[in-house]
Amino acid sequence: MRPRALPAPRALLAGLLTGLVALALAGCEGAAGPPAEASDDASAPRVVALGGAVAETVYALGAEGLLVARDASAVYPPAVLGKPSVGYFRQLGAEGVLSTAPTLVLADPEAGPPAVLDQIEAAGVGVVRLPGGATPADAAAQIRAVAAALGREAAGEALVDTLEAQLAEAAALVARAEAASGAASGRRPRVLFVLGQGGGTVSLSGAGTQADAFVRLSGGENAFGAVEGYKPMTPEALVEAAPDVVFMLGRTAEAVGGPEAFARQPALAATPAARDGRVVVLPDHALNFGPGLGAHVLAFARTLYPDAA
């Protein structure tokens, strides 16, 4: 057996310094724990993903081996839950991120506060402030930016191609349904998104939200679209919205006791959605506006227009 080569002095010194920094930061308040294992390649970046769509994209690119930490909003794919969390991406602390000894932070445009990202950058860590938003073009731009940061441009283009093909299929499905009903310029299904929040509060999604964009991409009309942003749910608002379909994410379904229990609320029980049994649950990452957007939109369009699916 040949003896193992000793590391070069510069590499040994760099490794020692990295270890000392990680140990020092691990005791800081808000630290995420010891650095996670990543790629065995010493030259590979140690990546922290800030944003659910960002982490989803890293996995979709096949670069999960580079990921050492994520933020609390990253829940898909399930394997990402095995990575240390550095806190919620809109309320970060520099210590928690730096405790994972990253060399590259991929930040959703809503990650911050901005001063914290500046602190991380000042510590010598590369920070890529990604594009993003609630349109297919925004999702494609973020996928391409993550792919470029990780040197996986070809894989990124393949993800964008799939996303665009799925969205085109959803649009074609909606067009077929409208043509079959002779209502190409008429009424679309009225869709209401409900979001469970802290303290048992439930809110309804109005215009200018990711849920609103998702509904429109899927061929629906936002039943609460006359209102901007999120507003607390009231019996009066439910009656006025008169949704044909109500949808929520998995975590909201758990908070309200499941879709069946939610549909039995007196104000909702009188709506078409409850009467027709069209209170549905989507995966928690369905509104990520990441690489899975096209698949989720297509699946929801099939829910709205089952006869055209």
Sequence and secondary structure as in RCSB ss.txt:
>XXXX:A:sequence
MRPRALPAPRALLAGLLTGLVALALAGCEGAAGPPAEASDDASAPRVVALGGAVAETVYALGAEGLLVARDASAV
YPPAVLGKPSVGYFRQLGAEGVLSTAPTLVLADPEAGPPAVLDQIEAAGVGVVRLPGGATPADAAAQIRAVAAAL
GREAAGEALVDTLEAQLAEAAALVARAEAASGAASGRRPRVLFVLGQGGGTVSLSGAGTQADAFVRLSGGENAFG
AVEGYKPMTPEALVEAAPDVVFMLGRTAEAVGGPEAFARQPALAATPAARDGRVVVLPDHALNFGPGLGAHVLAF
ARTLYPDAA
>XXXX:A:secstr
        HHHHHHHHHHHHHHHHHHTSTT   S     S TTS  EEEESHHHHHHHHHTT GGGEEEE TT  
 SGGGGGS B   TTS  HHHHHTT  SEEEE TT S HHHHHHHHHTT EEEE    SSHHHHHHHHHHHHHHT
T HHHHHHHHHHHHHHHHHHHHHHHHHHHHHT TTS   EEEEEEE GGG EEEE BTSHHHHHHHHTT EETTT
TSBSEEE  HHHHHHH  SEEEEEHHHHHHTT HHHHHTSHHHHTSHHHHTT EEEE TTTTS STTHHHHHHHH
HHHH GGG 
